[in-house]
Amino acid sequence: MAFHVFFASKAQKCFFDGHGKTFKAFGGGVFDTIRYDNISSAVQKVLIGRKRVENERFVAFRSHWGFISSFFTPGVEGAHKKDEIKRATKRAKQSYFVPVLNEAATAEISDKLHAKVAQHDLRRHIEFRRNTIQENFEKKNASLMPLAKFD
């Protein structure tokens, strides 16, 4: 069974929330063992083999839910498991986040994004700096190297 949750962030609270949603989606139960890659929301330090120093909040989280964590072996030995996860994620993106944007739509979104960022930079300041980002850029712009010419 696959279960995917979309979050705008990789924050630990999203990681924990994703577990809760998964447990609920799979009938309200908790798996006895859950396997992980060496995700920083769970792992503080990778030791030898599958041994890890787990993040303190993660230890409290999994203790609350009562499951055991198991980690993929780092390096080449564990690469095939990580590849399985990446393939499943890619398959979900291709299957469920459709239609895939075409080049024209991507270019339009990029142009709109660039225009918004440029407008924002007219007012934006780096902390404790007097000039705006745009003013600093204009000063630096004169010293930029010219673009290489391609025939």
C-alpha positions in Angstrom: 0.0 0.0 0.0 1.2 3.5 -0.8 0.2 6.6 1.0 1.5 10.0 0.1 1.1 13.3 1.9 2.1 16.7 0.4 3.7 19.2 2.6 5.2 22.6 1.7 8.1 22.0 4.1 10.5 19.3 5.3 10.1 20.5 8.9 10.0 17.9 11.7 6.4 18.9 12.5 5.4 17.9 9.0 7.3 14.6 9.3 5.4 13.8 12.5 2.1 15.0 11.1 2.6 12.7 8.1 2.9 9.7 10.4 -0.4 10.6 12.1 -2.1 10.9 8.7 -0.6 7.6 7.6 -1.7 5.7 10.7 -5.2 7.1 10.2 -5.3 6.2 6.5 -4.2 2.7 7.2 -7.1 2.0 9.5 -6.0 3.8 12.7 -3.3 1.4 13.5 0.5 1.8 14.0 3.0 -0.4 12.4 5.3 -2.2 14.8 8.5 -1.3 12.8 9.0 1.6 10.4 12.0 1.9 8.1 13.6 5.1 7.3 16.4 6.7 5.3 18.7 8.8 7.4 16.3 11.7 7.5 17.4 14.5 9.9 14.0 14.7 11.4 14.8 11.3 13.0 18.6 10.9 12.9 21.1 13.0 14.8 24.1 10.9 13.9 24.7 7.8 11.6 26.8 5.1 13.3 27.9 1.7 11.9 25.4 -0.4 10.0 21.8 0.4 11.0 22.8 2.0 14.3 21.8 5.6 14.8 21.8 8.3 17.4 18.2 9.4 17.1 16.9 12.9 17.4 15.5 13.4 20.9 12.1 14.6 19.7 11.8 11.7 17.3 12.6 9.2 20.2 9.8 10.8 22.2 7.5 10.7 19.2 8.0 7.0 18.3 7.9 6.1 22.0 4.5 7.7 22.3 3.2 5.8 19.3 5.0 2.6 20.3 6.8 1.6 17.1 10.4 0.6 16.5 12.5 2.5 14.0 14.8 0.8 11.6 17.2 2.6 9.3 18.6 1.8 5.8 22.2 0.8 5.7 24.2 3.9 4.5 26.2 3.8 1.3 26.0 1.3 -1.5 24.5 -1.5 0.6 21.4 0.5 1.4 21.2 2.4 -1.9 18.6 0.0 -3.5 16.1 0.7 -0.7 16.5 4.5 -1.1 16.1 4.1 -4.8 12.8 2.2 -4.2 11.5 5.2 -2.2 12.6 7.7 -4.8 10.9 5.7 -7.6 7.7 5.6 -5.5 7.8 9.3 -5.0 8.5 9.9 -8.7 5.7 7.6 -9.7 3.3 9.5 -7.4 4.3 12.8 -8.8 3.8 11.6 -12.4 0.6 9.8 -11.6 -1.2 12.3 -9.4 0.3 15.8 -10.1 -1.0 16.0 -13.6 -1.3 17.6 -16.0 2.5 18.1 -16.1 3.2 21.7 -17.1 4.4 22.2 -20.6 7.3 24.5 -21.5 5.1 27.5 -22.2 3.3 27.2 -18.9 6.6 26.8 -17.0 8.0 29.8 -18.8 4.9 31.9 -17.9 5.1 30.9 -14.3 8.8 31.7 -14.2 8.2 35.1 -15.8 5.5 35.9 -13.2 7.7 34.7 -10.4 10.7 36.8 -11.7 8.4 39.9 -11.9 7.2 39.5 -8.4 10.7 39.0 -7.0 12.0 42.0 -8.9 9.1 44.1 -7.4 9.9 42.8 -4.0 13.6 43.6 -4.4 12.8 47.3 -5.0 11.7 47.5 -1.4 13.7 44.7 0.3 16.7 45.4 2.5 19.3 43.1 4.0 19.2 43.5 7.7 21.1 46.5 9.0 21.8 47.7 5.4 20.7 51.1 4.2 20.2 50.4 0.5 17.6 48.1 -1.0 18.6 44.9 -2.8 17.9 46.6 -6.1 20.1 49.6 -5.3 23.0 47.3 -4.3 22.5 45.3 -7.5 22.6 48.4 -9.6 26.0 49.3 -8.1 27.3 45.8 -8.6 25.8 45.4 -12.1 28.4 47.8 -13.6 31.2 45.4 -12.6 29.6 42.2 -14.0 31.5 40.4 -16.8 29.9 40.4 -20.2 28.1 37.2 -21.3 30.0 34.9 -23.6 28.9 35.1 -27.2 27.7 31.9 -28.8 27.3 31.6 -32.6 
